[in-house]
């Protein structure tokens, strides 16, 4: 097993297990975690890996971007604070989509914002009954990144995607399953074990056929991933300079309700 800051990586029986390991912070994505994830995903694309499990330690899958780190970046240089979208998030999403092996995500607890984006990069998602999902971006005055707009539009259609993105309401594992976002719902505490079982099943299956299925699904898709990611990044940069976003981040850290003024 290899370990970097906030991420562990291990290959066993053909399954590469990538684990978010910052449970004390809800597995929030700071710079070290994003870099560790990218390194692990790229390593998982190598020889000897036949399936990948994306999982997390602790009560939550991932609460999204580390807002404390983000608030500090806004204070230092607001114009550069959103370089993370193009420099860290976009390469990570592209690397996950580029994996030729089947990818399973095991979700417990909160899966929101960029955490939802990571889960949506998987081919199959297993969620605990108590898992809670949300896009969350508009709640802090932002649009969306991590490929979430593209993934939701394809998975649930334009009307529901608009509602999830604009309103940012939480939705349950049962709702996610009903909408086709989750492959299987299991009792709380069992998502990792079920996800690992699925990954092992895939690792023991027809690897070449799985690769072709993934390639077909990718090739028949209508939108271009790079174009969608670039559009998201541009929107985040624009909104990141707004008073609404900075005020919402401060309110979040102070555990207050944000007030938006449209500027």
C-alpha positions in Angstrom: 0.0 0.0 0.0 1.2 3.5 -0.8 0.1 6.6 1.0 0.2 10.3 0.2 -1.4 13.2 2.0 -5.0 12.2 2.4 -5.0 9.3 -0.2 -4.1 5.7 0.0 -3.5 3.3 -2.9 -3.3 -0.4 -3.0 -3.6 -3.1 -5.7 -4.9 -6.6 -4.7 -6.2 -9.3 -6.9 -6.3 -7.0 -9.8 -8.3 -4.3 -8.0 -6.8 -0.9 -7.4 -8.3 0.6 -4.3 -8.1 4.4 -4.2 -9.2 5.7 -0.8 -9.8 9.3 0.3 -8.2 9.3 3.8 -9.0 12.7 5.4 -12.0 11.6 7.5 -11.4 14.4 10.1 -12.2 16.9 7.4 -15.0 15.0 5.7 -12.5 14.0 3.0 -12.5 17.6 1.8 -10.3 18.1 -1.3 -7.3 20.3 -0.5 -4.4 20.6 -2.9 -2.5 17.6 -1.5 -5.5 15.3 -1.8 -6.2 16.4 -5.4 -2.6 15.8 -6.3 -2.5 12.5 -4.5 -5.7 11.4 -6.2 -4.4 12.3 -9.6 -1.2 10.3 -9.0 -3.2 7.3 -7.8 -5.6 7.4 -10.8 -2.7 7.6 -13.2 -1.0 4.6 -11.5 -4.3 2.7 -11.6 -4.2 2.9 -15.4 -1.1 0.7 -15.5 -0.6 -3.0 -16.1 -1.9 -5.5 -13.5 -5.1 -3.4 -12.7 -8.3 -4.9 -14.0 -10.8 -2.8 -12.0 -10.7 0.3 -9.7 -12.6 1.1 -6.5 -12.9 4.7 -5.4 -13.8 4.8 -1.8 -13.3 6.9 1.3 -12.5 6.5 5.0 -14.8 7.6 7.8 -18.4 8.8 7.8 -18.4 10.8 4.5 -17.4 10.1 1.0 -16.4 13.7 0.2 -17.7 17.1 1.2 -16.1 18.7 -1.9 -13.5 21.4 -2.0 -11.7 22.3 1.2 -13.3 25.7 1.8 -10.8 26.8 4.4 -8.0 26.4 1.9 -10.2 28.1 -0.7 -10.9 31.1 1.6 -7.2 31.6 2.1 -6.6 31.5 -1.6 -9.3 34.1 -2.1 -7.6 36.4 0.4 -4.2 35.9 -1.1 -5.1 36.3 -4.8 -8.8 36.1 -5.9 -7.8 36.1 -9.5 -5.7 33.0 -9.1 -8.0 31.1 -6.6 -9.8 29.3 -9.4 -6.6 28.0 -11.1 -7.4 24.8 -9.2 -10.2 24.0 -11.7 -8.0 23.9 -14.7 -4.8 22.8 -13.0 -6.1 20.2 -10.6 -9.8 19.3 -11.0 -9.9 19.0 -14.8 -6.8 16.8 -15.1 -8.3 14.5 -12.4 -11.7 14.2 -14.1 -10.0 13.6 -17.4 -7.7 10.9 -15.9 -10.7 9.1 -14.3 -12.6 9.2 -17.6 -9.5 7.9 -19.4 -9.2 4.8 -17.3 -9.9 1.8 -19.5 -10.7 -0.4 -16.5 -14.2 -0.4 -14.9 -14.4 2.1 -12.0 -16.7 1.6 -9.0 -17.4 4.3 -6.4 -18.5 3.4 -2.9 -20.4 6.2 -1.2 -21.2 6.6 2.5 -22.5 9.8 4.1 -22.0 13.1 2.3 -21.2 13.2 -1.4 -21.4 16.8 -2.5 -19.9 19.4 -4.8 -16.6 18.2 -6.3 -17.1 15.0 -4.3 -20.2 14.3 -6.3 -18.2 15.1 -9.5 -15.7 12.4 -8.6 -18.4 9.8 -7.8 -20.0 10.6 -11.2 -16.8 9.7 -13.0 -17.2 6.1 -11.9 -19.0 3.6 -14.2 -20.9 2.1 -11.2 -21.9 3.7 -7.9 -22.8 1.8 -4.7 -24.4 4.0 -2.1 -25.3 3.4 1.6 -28.9 4.0 2.5 -28.0 7.1 4.5 -25.8 8.7 1.8 -26.7 12.3 1.0 -25.9 13.9 -2.3 -26.0 17.5 -3.5 -24.4 19.7 -6.2 -23.9 22.5 -3.6 -22.1 24.9 -5.9 -24.8 27.6 -6.1 -25.0 27.6 -2.3 -21.7 29.4 -2.2 -22.4 31.6 -5.3 -20.7 29.4 -7.9 -21.8 27.5 -11.0 -20.4 24.0 -11.3 -17.2 22.2 -12.1 -15.6 18.7 -11.9 -17.7 17.6 -14.9 -20.9 17.7 -12.8 -23.0 19.6 -15.4 -22.2 17.2 -18.2 -22.6 14.1 -16.1 -26.0 15.1 -14.6 -27.4 16.3 -18.0 -26.6 12.9 -19.5 -27.8 10.9 -16.5 -31.0 12.6 -15.5 -32.0 14.9 -18.4 -32.1 18.7 -18.7 -35.1 19.4 -16.4 -33.9 17.4 -13.4 -30.3 18.4 -13.9 -31.3 22.1 -13.9 -33.2 21.6 -10.7 -30.3 19.8 -9.0 -27.8 22.4 -10.1 -29.9 25.6 -9.6 -31.5 24.7 -6.3 -28.7 22.6 -4.9 -31.1 20.5 -2.7 -29.9 17.4 -1.1 -31.2 14.1 -2.5 -31.1 10.6 -1.0 -29.5 7.4 -2.1 -33.0 6.1 -2.9 -33.7 9.1 -5.1 -30.3 8.8 -6.7 -31.1 5.1 -7.5 -34.5 6.0 -8.9 -33.0 8.6 -11.2 -30.3 6.2 -12.4 -27.4 7.9 -10.6 -26.7 4.9 -8.3 -26.4 1.3 -9.4 -27.0 -0.3 -6.0 -28.1 0.9 -2.5 -26.9 -1.1 0.5 -27.3 -0.7 4.3 -25.2 1.9 6.0 -21.6 0.8 6.6 -21.6 -1.7 3.7 -20.9 0.5 0.7 -17.2 -0.2 0.8 -17.6 -4.0 1.0 -20.2 -4.1 -1.7 -18.2 -1.8 -3.9 -15.1 -4.0 -3.4 -17.2 -7.1 -4.2 -18.3 -5.5 -7.5 -14.8 -4.4 -8.3 -13.5 -8.0 -7.7 -16.2 -9.4 -9.9 -15.2 -7.0 -12.7 -11.5 -7.8 -12.2 -12.3 -11.4 -12.7 -14.4 -10.8 -15.8 -13.7 -10.2 -19.5 -11.3 -7.2 -19.3 -11.2 -6.6 -23.1 -15.0 -6.7 -23.4 -15.3 -4.2 -20.5 -12.8 -1.9 -22.2 -14.7 -2.0 -25.4 -18.0 -1.3 -23.6 -16.4 1.7 -21.9 -15.0 2.9 -25.2 -18.4 2.6 -26.9 -20.2 4.5 -24.2 -17.6 7.2 -24.5 -17.6 7.4 -28.3 -21.4 7.6 -28.6 -21.6 10.5 -26.2 -22.6 13.8 -27.8 -20.7 16.4 -25.8 -17.0 16.8 -25.8 -15.5 16.5 -22.3 -12.7 19.0 -22.8 -15.1 21.6 -24.0 -17.5 21.0 -21.1 -14.7 21.3 -18.6 -13.4 24.5 -20.1 -16.9 26.0 -20.0 -17.2 25.1 -16.4 -13.8 26.6 -15.5 -14.7 29.9 -17.2 -17.9 30.1 -15.2 -16.1 29.4 -11.9 -13.5 32.1 -12.6 -16.2 34.6 -13.4 -18.3 33.8 -10.3 -15.3 33.4 -8.1 -14.6 37.1 -8.4 -18.1 38.0 -7.1 -18.9 39.4 -3.7 -21.6 36.8 -3.4 -19.1 34.0 -3.5 -16.6 35.4 -1.1 -19.4 36.4 1.3 -20.9 32.9 1.1 -17.6 31.3 1.9 -17.2 33.6 4.9 -20.7 32.7 6.0 -20.1 29.0 5.6 -17.0 29.1 7.8 -18.9 31.1 10.4 -21.8 28.7 10.2 -24.1 31.4 9.1 -26.7 31.5 6.3 -25.3 33.3 3.2 -27.0 36.3 1.8 -26.7 36.9 -1.9 -26.8 40.4 -3.5 -26.2 39.6 -7.1 -22.8 41.3 -7.4 
